[in-house]
């Protein structure tokens, strides 16, 4: 089956937002997602390099804004509930 990596990246970014937190003045999320998707998000400038010893990734400001938008677009309940 052929997969649309753009849709996968949008979903991963939205899921990262769901589990995001602030630490040391930066928005972060646990990096328990597909490494290929995380690498693509890094290449797009949405997260800092995930290949390090940290258990979390750091969002760029643009990445955090897009993560929030993707989360709302993909996972918000109909009718705002």
C-alpha positions in Angstrom: 0.0 0.0 0.0 1.3 3.5 -0.9 1.1 5.9 2.0 0.9 9.7 1.8 3.8 10.9 3.9 2.4 14.4 4.0 -0.7 13.2 5.8 1.4 11.0 8.1 3.6 14.1 9.0 0.5 16.2 9.7 -0.9 13.5 12.0 2.4 13.0 13.9 2.7 16.8 14.3 -0.8 17.0 15.7 -0.2 14.1 18.0 3.0 15.8 19.2 0.9 18.8 20.1 -1.5 16.7 22.2 1.4 15.6 24.5 3.3 18.9 24.4 4.6 20.7 27.5 6.8 23.7 28.3 10.2 23.2 29.8 13.1 25.6 29.9 11.0 28.2 28.1 10.5 26.0 25.0 7.5 23.9 23.8 8.5 20.2 23.8 6.8 16.8 23.2 7.8 13.3 23.9 9.4 11.7 20.8 7.7 8.3 20.8 6.8 8.5 17.1 8.1 7.1 13.9 11.7 8.2 13.3 11.3 8.8 9.6 8.4 11.1 10.3 10.3 13.0 13.0 13.3 13.4 10.5 10.9 14.8 7.9 9.4 17.2 10.4 13.0 18.3 11.3 13.9 18.7 7.6 10.8 21.0 7.2 12.0 23.2 10.1 9.1 22.2 12.4 11.1 20.6 15.2 14.7 20.6 16.2 16.9 17.6 15.4 15.3 14.6 17.1 18.5 12.5 17.0 19.9 13.3 20.4 19.9 11.8 23.9 16.8 13.8 25.0 13.6 12.0 25.4 11.7 14.9 23.9 11.8 17.1 20.8 11.7 20.9 20.8 9.2 22.6 18.5 10.2 25.6 16.4 7.8 28.5 16.8 6.3 27.8 13.4 6.2 24.0 14.2 4.3 24.6 17.4 1.7 26.8 15.6 1.3 24.2 12.8 1.1 21.4 15.4 -1.7 23.1 17.2 -3.6 23.8 13.9 -3.1 20.2 12.8 -4.3 18.9 16.1 -7.5 21.0 15.9 -8.1 20.1 12.2 -7.6 16.4 12.7 -8.8 15.6 16.2 -11.3 18.3 17.3 -14.8 17.0 18.1 -17.6 18.1 15.8 -19.6 20.8 17.6 -16.7 21.9 19.8 -17.2 19.3 22.5 
